[in-house]
Amino acid sequence: MEDLTSEKKTTEEELGTTRGEIAEMKKTFGKMKSELQGREIAKLDEAKRLIVLNHQEGFKKAQGQVKVWLPSFDSAQLDVNCDIVDDEIVRESQLCSDLIQCFLG
């Protein structure tokens, strides 16, 4: 009987230790997950920044070509943040706002 009592006590101590280790692992996992998410967000932000820069550089190239092909055209009127919708120049921010309104209805 003493052996069973001693074995039960040992098992309960091991179980408590294991539960503590599991709790510590969960805490470590949570930290690692947060760090990984932070890195992924940083990578996404950097990718967005590079896409915008690439877009702007392409726009500048197109402006330069217009100046060569149409030297009398005033390319200062061109705006990288505008688009043509229904034969009218519209700022991208207005397009985004309009899309949001369509979805929210």
N, C-alpha and C positions, 0 to 999 in steps of 0.2 A: 504494500500500500504506500509506503514511503517513496518507493521508486516511482510510482505513478504520480504522486503529488509533486515530487521533484521534477519529473519529466514535464508535467503540466506547467509548472512554474517557468521552466526553461523555455517551453514552447510559447508561452505568453510573452516572455521577455523578447524572444526572437520576433514574434509577431509585432510587438510594439516597435522594435528597431526597424523592421521591414516597413511598417506604416510610416515611420519617420523618414526613411530613405525614399519612399514613394512620394511623400509630400515634398521633399527636397528636389526630387527629379521633376515633379510637376512645376515647381517654382522655376527651376533652371530652364525647362522647356518653354515656359511662358516668356522668360527673358530672351531666349534665343529666337523665339517666334517674333517678338517685338522688334528685335534688332534686324532680323531678316526682312520684315515688312518695311522697316525704315530704309534699308538699303534698296529694296525694290522700288519704293516710292522715289528715292533719290535718282535711281536709274531712269525711271519713267519721266521725271521732271527734266533730266538732262537730255533725254531723247526728244522731248517736246521742244526744248530750247534749240537743239540742233536742227530740227525740222523747220522751225520758224526762221532761223538764220539762213538755211539753205533756200527756203522760199524767197526770202528777201534778196539774197544774192542772185537768184534766177530772175527776179523782177528787175534788178539793176542791169543785168545783161540784156534783157529785152528792151529796156529804156535806151541803152546804148545802141542797139540795133536800129531802133526807130529813128534815133538821131542821124544815123548813117543813111538810112533809106529815105527818110523824110526830113531833111535838114531844116525846113521852115516850120516844122511842127513843134509846138511848145510842150515838151514832155513833162514840164513841171506840174502840169495838171493831173498827171497820172498818180494814182494812189494804190499802194500795195494792199491796203486794207479795204478796197472797194471791189464790187463785182457788178455785173450787168444783170438786171432782172427786168423782164418785160421792157427792154430797150431803155432802161433807166439805170443810172449809177446809184448803187446802194452800198452803204458801209456794212461790213461784215457783222459788226455789233448789232445793227438793226436787223439783219437776217436772223441772227441768233435769237434776238428778242421776239421776232415774228414766229419763229419755230416753236419757241416756248409757249407763246400764246395759243398756237394751234393745238398743242398737246394738252394744255390746261383747259382749253376751250371755253 
